[in-house]
Structure formats: C-alpha cells, structure tokens
Amino acid sequence: MVATFKRILVPVDGSPTSDKALAAALQLAGDTGASLRLFHSVELTYATGLDFDGQATLFLRAAGEEILAKALAAAQAAGVAADSQLLDHPGERLGEAVADAARHWQADLIVVGTHGRHGVGRVLLGSGAEQIVRLAPVPVLVIRGESAT
C-alpha cells in the first residue's frame, strides 16, 4: 500500500536548509496534487525577557511574515496550492508548535530541513528536526542540508 499525502506541513525559517526542504515539499506536492501549509514559529522565548518596548517582538514577527511571503511566492511559482501560518506563542518549543500545527490542520506529512549537527553543536544549538520527529503525530520527511554530514 502506497501512502498518499494530501496535506503537507512545511516549517520554514528562511535558511538554505529550510529552502531545500521547501523545494522537496513543492516537488512532492506538484507530483501528487497535495496542498502545503507553510509554517513559521517566532521564537519569543528570548525576546520577551529583553524586549522592554516590544520592538524585538515586532521585528521577529515581521521577519517571520517575510519568510512566509517568500515561501508562498515559491509555491505560487511552482503552481502548488499553499497557505501560511505564523505562530508566536512565548515559551513553546519548535517541536511542540509544529506537532500542534500538524494536528490542527490535519496534516498527513511534515517536511522539514535539518542542519545535521552532531556533538557539542547539537547540544548547544539543539535539534529542531529531532524535536519535530519525536513529537509529530504524522510521518516526517527530513531533508538534509548541504553542510549536513
């Protein structure tokens, strides 16, 4: 039995690795007729402690909206049906935010990029892709970035 994916959630952050995952999701959606939800989670955990006048929060939201607009333009250029969601819940980890978004939108696949960090880099920077794989309610297609080894 071959899995059919019709609703693909794609977390995007504007990085080259994220762009590579978006390209893979666009190809898959183009081949299968699936629709995409482009998802960006604003990391307010650090900004809220330092953001006395709200400017950092506004900047992060605007940057997230720009990332989503570029991803939507790529989907439109590829002829793929897509919408977007910006989430900015302080304190929510990326894996939790993506898992919740997948549940609420009833996605049947998540496509995410990974930087493939190992050792100290992974400990210090964390692994968003690992969190997503661990918490996702649906299958996850992980696309390795150019620098991943």
C-alpha positions, -999 to 999 in steps of 0.1 A, spaced: 0 0 0 14 34 -10 9 64 13 -9 93 -3 -1 127 12 -26 155 5 -18 180 33 19 187 38 31 209 66 64 227 59 81 246 87 102 274 72 128 296 87 145 312 57 177 292 60 192 274 30 183 241 47 147 252 51 147 263 15 159 229 4 131 212 24 106 236 9 118 227 -26 114 190 -18 79 196 -5 70 216 -36 81 188 -58 62 162 -39 31 184 -38 34 191 -76 37 154 -83 8 143 -61 -16 173 -61 -11 179 -24 -15 213 -7 10 229 16 8 248 48 39 269 53 45 273 90 68 297 108 72 298 146 85 330 160 109 323 189 98 348 215 114 329 245 145 351 244 129 383 231 103 385 258 129 388 286 148 415 268 120 433 249 111 462 271 94 483 244 81 455 222 104 463 193 122 429 192 89 411 192 76 433 163 109 427 144 107 389 148 70 388 137 78 410 106 108 387 98 85 357 101 59 372 78 86 380 52 99 344 53 63 331 48 57 355 20 88 343 1 78 307 7 42 314 -6 57 331 -37 78 300 -44 47 278 -40 27 301 -64 56 300 -89 55 262 -87 17 260 -92 12 244 -58 -18 253 -36 -4 267 -3 -13 289 27 7 300 57 6 302 94 27 324 117 28 313 154 42 334 182 34 317 215 61 325 240 79 296 255 65 269 231 93 248 217 95 243 179 87 206 181 56 212 201 45 241 179 49 220 147 31 190 162 2 212 173 0 228 139 0 194 122 -28 182 144 -50 213 140 -46 214 102 -49 176 99 -16 173 80 -6 139 69 31 147 63 56 171 77 87 181 55 115 197 75 151 205 69 180 196 92 214 210 96 227 176 107 246 190 137 265 165 159 282 165 193 286 199 210 269 218 182 238 198 186 239 201 224 244 238 223 221 246 195 195 219 199 179 200 171 146 213 158 142 185 134 148 159 161 121 176 183 97 175 154 104 138 146 99 129 182 66 148 187 50 147 153 16 130 151 23 121 114 52 109 92 81 133 89 103 136 58 137 151 69 157 168 42 194 171 50 211 205 43 242 209 21 265 211 52 250 181 69 273 151 71 
